[in-house]
Amino acid sequence: MIALVPLLILVGFGIIALVLDLFLLRWWAKLSGYAGLIAASISLFFLFSKRGKFLNGLLVFDAKGIYASLLILVFTFLVFLIADGYDLKVGIVEGELYILFLFAAAGAVVMVTTSHLLVIFVGMEVLSVASYALAGLRKDELSREASVKYAILGVFSSVFFVFGMALYYGETGNLFISPEAVANPSPLMTAAALFLFAGLMFKASLVPFHIWTPDVYQGSPSPVAGFFSIVTKIAAFLAFLRISGFLVNPAVRWFLIGSIILTVIYGNFVALRQKDIKRLMAYSSISHAGYMAMALLLGEKGGWALLFYLSVYGFMNLGSFSVISSLVENNSLDDYKGLSKAAPSLAAGMAFFMISLAGFPPTGGFLAKFFLFSEVGAGGYWWLVVIAILASLLSVYYYLRVVVYMYMKGRVEKPIFAYFPSSLLAMFASILFILELGIFPRTLIYFLRIFI
Amino acid sequence: MISAIVFIPLFAAVIFIFVSGKNVKFFKIASLAVSGFVFLLSIVPFIKFEAANPLPQFQEFSHWIGFGLNYRIGADGISLMLLLLTTFLAPLAIASSWNYIREREKEYYIMMLLLETGMLGVFVAQNLFLFYVFWEAMLIPMYFIIGIWGGKKRVYATLKFVLYTMFGSLLMLVGIFYLWKVSPNHSLYFYDLYSLKISDSTQILLFAAFALAFAIKVPIFPFHTWLPDAHTEAPTAGSVLLAAVLLKMGGYGFLRLAIPVFPEGFRLFSPYLIVLAIISIVYGAAMAFVQKDAKRLVAYSSVSHLGVIMLGIFIFTFKAYTGGIYQMLNHGLSTGALFLLVGMVYERTHTREMERLGGLARPLPLLSGFLMITVLSSIGLPGLNGFVGEFLVFMGSFEANKTVGIFAALGVILSAVYLLWMFQKVMQGKVKNEAYMKLPRMNLREILIMVPIVILYFWMGLYPKFFISKFEKSAKFMMEISSKTEIVQVIDGGGK
């Protein structure tokens, strides 16, 4: 039972918020959202001393799961801060934004704390259904299109996953991931693995299952796009990590490797030509998914590098989205011209996040890549590391291009932007965390390496 | 001690962030004061330095991230001289920008100070990871300096500069991953890496990766194409630091890392590298001949002169090696000064086209005198600093291989021709434009920038022993490490 506490808190506060919203107590609904996140995070700390399997093994609150859940809550909290202020500006007057975020976060927490396929699926659906609604919250064509596109393509991916589950059940007679079962290279098992992988690759936006990403990012409200770019990824990658035992099977391994190579090359190349900041961030998130997927090749051993990467990546990405939200859906790169003069702090923040995403030291982005690539290399995939690292050279170009627009191109009319206090808070917090993770990550690294 | 030298500029830059951008004067004076103070501070290790001890001194250590990714800095003779070169030039570069930079002064001086920290860190880092952190981190301020305050094609130039450098560095990074994983206790301390036993085939691969990174940075032909653009577009101070300090990092990387850690790799590649160095000498000179823009001419002369430095290191005889290091310092001074002077001319005439300049010696006698002496130093006139370094390199080259020596010497003759030719076009002849007769003379600030450099020309030319004796032992030691492995075992214990 105790394992259900964080989930119950999230869903409970979500329902409270729902009721409050009913009586138009918008502010209180929002507060209930914040409170839910904080309370759930605290409950995770208590769970840490009791970590293990719960509910007949359906929920696995091990160190990995708890850390990932904490990341999900922290990043959702940041998304809350980013959305606060932005929502009214674009006409989202109802509190449902926050309520949906809470439910989505609950789904994501379920996904990262189980190794039972059906439970993964349930978490995935809770996360997804909330996400489809979130994508369509802004009341215009683009947002609606994003929502529908995400929903239709998302259902496909769910179908893949369910089909994989069915095949797995047909072979083993249950839905628990067991090391013996996944190592079995029989054709049925291979097919099951491929379908399960395809379903998760969609969520993680790995090529060729990435097609939804740019459109959904572009159409969704900016804070929501930020949420998709990190929380969905954490959930998908943790689920991936739980079923990474399948990679013993060469067919599955090469399927993933092929996808990684395509992802890093495609994501980076296409990002080069983007004129819209959110599409650029979408392709950048595709290529980062490619780097992170490399850690899966190592199985459990790569877990700590993956989690460190996700921690840093979340702050970098949400930081950028805090700036993107402050420009209130003026998303063309041209809208960033002259930002460094009009809004120096926003421009400096954005430049910092871009530099971190590009992987320059002493930011966290560099260390994240350093650990991930070196682990993957030591696992025997030196050639893959060389491909990924050369592809990441392209990313330096397009990240710095954003900086070029902000700092090195003048323009006559003033850029449109708004200072949202809480969004600025999220930005500064992200900067601090990225520097912390880039310069003094010692404690976190020791924690991750000991427990994970 | 050294930590303070490295991080004071960073610390000052962080404070600058919180000062309002309207106090332009504050930023000018404070950044000059900070970098000047750092220079004074860096004289202390120079005095305390024990020249007889070839190992890094003033070591400081902290576990930092752990797993071998430690913070360890220190300076042996070679690092010390480059450290001093950087701290010496940084205040001059900052002072030279006082009038040149007229927008976003706050950001500019912050970037200059960040750049100084990055540059100093590269030379004193004793851990490969730390070295890489500084090596890359330094790109960011340079990217902004060229990109915001540069010339017309600045965006193209700065992106080209960053991408070229990154390309090499990323492959080096893969090499660092490998070393990190194979090194006992994951140690990335330089002196632990020297004693690593790596199979020949791996050494060749890794040497290629490291050499590429450093060759792009130097730059050696054919990796030089970023340099003329970056130099020409950068603001004066940017060009000065780029030429004087950043380019030295490539050479420093070769002698500190690529050669001693992978001696077998070096043995295989050295003939090709020597040929490339010679091509750089001749090609750089030939390109300098046809330039119309004075700054671009100086940029290509850099390619040529760096060829001499690299030749000295690659030839690998003691004289040439020492000469190469000494020449690094000389090139830093004289090319830095060339950029400063061309910048001063540009600030007055707003053109660098040599066709449109001419006869400037009449309105600007003092500037012309400084340019003359700098040109002479650059082409290696006996009595001035350039002569000593070049002479040592050529002596060393002749000892090893006569043909190489002849070709290299040829390059020097060429450099005498094009630099004097530039002087003639800019300073002598008829005054092309009547307005030039009214150009303001050098002001006190500009004179004060040039005087210390000129003093050093003579000091380093007439009494080179004072400087060479500081790094001679370290140079010899680095050469021994690179050729034998037994010696390394001895210092291994002491180094920890």
Contacts between the chains, C-beta under 8 A, distances in Angstrom:
chain1	res1	chain2	res2	distance
A	344	B	21	7.9
A	355	B	140	6.0
A	360	B	136	5.6
A	360	B	137	6.5
A	360	B	139	6.9
A	360	B	140	5.8
A	361	B	132	7.2
A	361	B	133	4.1
A	361	B	134	8.0
A	361	B	136	5.1
A	361	B	137	5.0
A	362	B	133	5.7
A	362	B	137	5.6
A	366	B	133	7.5
A	366	B	136	7.2
A	367	B	65	7.7
A	370	B	173	7.6
A	370	B	177	7.7
A	373	B	173	7.7
A	373	B	174	7.5
A	373	B	177	6.1
A	374	B	177	3.9
A	374	B	180	6.0
A	374	B	181	6.6
A	377	B	174	6.8
A	377	B	177	4.7
A	377	B	178	6.7
A	377	B	181	7.0
A	378	B	177	7.4
A	378	B	181	4.4
A	382	B	174	7.1
A	382	B	178	7.4
A	385	B	174	5.9
A	385	B	177	7.0
A	386	B	171	7.4
A	386	B	174	5.8
A	389	B	170	4.8
A	389	B	171	7.6
A	389	B	173	6.6
A	389	B	174	6.1
A	390	B	167	8.0
A	390	B	170	6.7
A	390	B	171	7.9
A	392	B	170	7.1
A	393	B	163	6.8
A	393	B	166	5.7
A	393	B	167	5.7
A	393	B	170	5.8
A	396	B	162	6.6
A	396	B	163	6.3
A	396	B	166	5.3
A	397	B	159	6.6
A	397	B	163	6.0
A	400	B	143	6.9
A	400	B	159	6.3
A	400	B	162	6.4
A	401	B	159	7.7
A	403	B	143	8.0
A	403	B	147	7.8
A	404	B	147	6.6
A	404	B	155	5.4
A	404	B	159	7.3
A	407	B	144	6.9
A	407	B	147	6.7
A	407	B	148	5.5
A	408	B	147	4.8
A	408	B	148	5.9
A	408	B	154	6.8
A	408	B	155	5.2
A	408	B	158	7.9
A	409	B	155	7.8
A	441	B	65	6.1
A	442	B	63	7.3
A	442	B	64	7.0
A	442	B	65	5.4
A	442	B	66	5.6
A	445	B	65	6.5
A	445	B	66	6.9
A	445	B	67	7.5
A	446	B	66	7.0
